[in-house]
Amino acid sequence: VTALADQRLSTGLLGAAMAELWQAQLVVAGRWARTLAEVARVAPGHREAMLTVAFAALRGDPADAPKDLARLLEFVHEQCVVGGQRVVDPEARRWLEGLTRGGKTAKLKKELLAR
């Protein structure tokens, strides 16, 4: 939170690091989603920053996405609704378009791409 306020945190770099960790199956997406949500609640600027981080994390091969991806997509969807935003990151949109999971993940994907 302080690193964001002091502008010492690059949201793009943090998102890229998250993407690499997810692709290697080294982290649990649900835990990251919970942490991003906690930071996003601090202030509107923090919400926007954490949404940017989440968008930047949607990289690589969607087939290699973590199993609990729906929790992260729930976070992204919630933040988009709250902020009246849509998925404007072209790489994140392409990543979502390539995602072939079913169930809740498919529903969230569809809602995010419709925004």
C-alpha positions in Angstrom: 0.0 0.0 0.0 2.8 2.4 0.9 4.8 1.5 -2.2 1.7 2.5 -4.3 1.3 5.7 -2.5 5.0 6.5 -2.8 4.9 5.5 -6.5 7.7 2.9 -5.9 5.6 0.0 -7.3 5.3 -0.6 -11.1 1.9 -2.2 -11.6 3.1 -3.6 -15.0 6.1 -5.3 -13.5 4.2 -6.7 -10.6 1.6 -8.1 -13.1 4.3 -9.6 -15.3 5.9 -11.3 -12.3 2.5 -12.7 -11.3 2.0 -14.0 -14.8 5.3 -15.9 -14.7 4.6 -17.3 -11.2 1.2 -18.5 -12.4 2.5 -20.1 -15.5 5.0 -22.0 -13.4 2.2 -23.0 -11.0 4.2 -21.5 -8.0 1.3 -19.4 -6.5 -2.4 -19.8 -5.8 -4.4 -17.4 -7.8 -7.1 -17.2 -5.2 -4.7 -15.9 -2.6 -3.5 -13.3 -5.0 -7.0 -12.3 -5.7 -7.8 -11.8 -2.0 -4.6 -9.7 -1.5 -5.3 -7.6 -4.6 -8.9 -7.0 -3.3 -7.6 -5.9 0.2 -5.2 -3.4 -1.4 -8.0 -2.2 -3.8 -10.2 -1.3 -0.9 -7.8 1.3 0.4 -8.6 4.0 -2.1 -9.8 4.5 -5.7 -6.3 4.9 -6.9 -5.3 1.6 -5.3 -8.3 -0.1 -6.9 -7.2 1.1 -10.3 -3.6 0.0 -9.7 -4.7 -3.5 -8.6 -6.9 -3.8 -11.6 -3.9 -2.9 -13.8 -1.8 -5.5 -12.0 -4.5 -8.1 -12.7 -4.8 -7.2 -16.4 -1.0 -7.4 -16.7 -1.0 -10.9 -15.1 -3.3 -12.2 -17.9 -0.4 -13.3 -20.2 1.1 -16.4 -21.6 -0.8 -19.5 -22.6 -4.4 -19.5 -21.1 -4.2 -23.3 -20.9 -1.5 -22.9 -18.3 -3.6 -20.7 -16.1 -4.0 -21.7 -12.5 -6.9 -23.9 -11.5 -8.5 -21.4 -9.2 -8.5 -18.7 -11.9 -12.2 -17.9 -11.4 -11.3 -16.2 -8.1 -9.0 -13.8 -9.9 -11.5 -13.2 -12.7 -14.2 -12.5 -10.0 -11.9 -9.8 -8.6 -11.3 -8.3 -12.1 -15.1 -8.3 -12.8 -16.0 -6.8 -9.5 -13.4 -4.0 -9.9 -14.6 -3.3 -13.5 -18.2 -3.0 -12.3 -17.3 -0.8 -9.3 -15.1 1.5 -11.5 -17.3 1.4 -14.6 -14.3 0.1 -16.5 -13.8 -2.6 -19.1 -10.9 -4.8 -20.2 -8.9 -2.2 -22.2 -5.6 -4.0 -22.1 -5.4 -5.7 -25.6 -3.2 -8.5 -24.4 -5.5 -9.3 -21.5 -8.5 -9.3 -23.9 -6.6 -11.7 -26.3 -5.7 -13.9 -23.3 -9.4 -14.0 -22.2 -10.5 -14.8 -25.7 -8.1 -17.8 -25.8 -9.3 -19.1 -22.4 -11.3 -22.4 -22.9 -12.4 -23.3 -19.4 -16.0 -24.0 -18.5 -18.2 -23.2 -15.6 -17.8 -20.1 -13.5 -14.6 -19.2 -15.3 -16.4 -19.3 -18.7 -19.2 -17.1 -17.3 -16.8 -14.5 -16.0 -14.8 -14.5 -19.2 -18.0 -13.9 -21.2 -19.0 -11.0 -18.9 -15.6 -9.4 -19.0 -15.3 -9.5 -22.7 -18.8 -8.1 -23.1 -17.9 -5.0 -21.1 
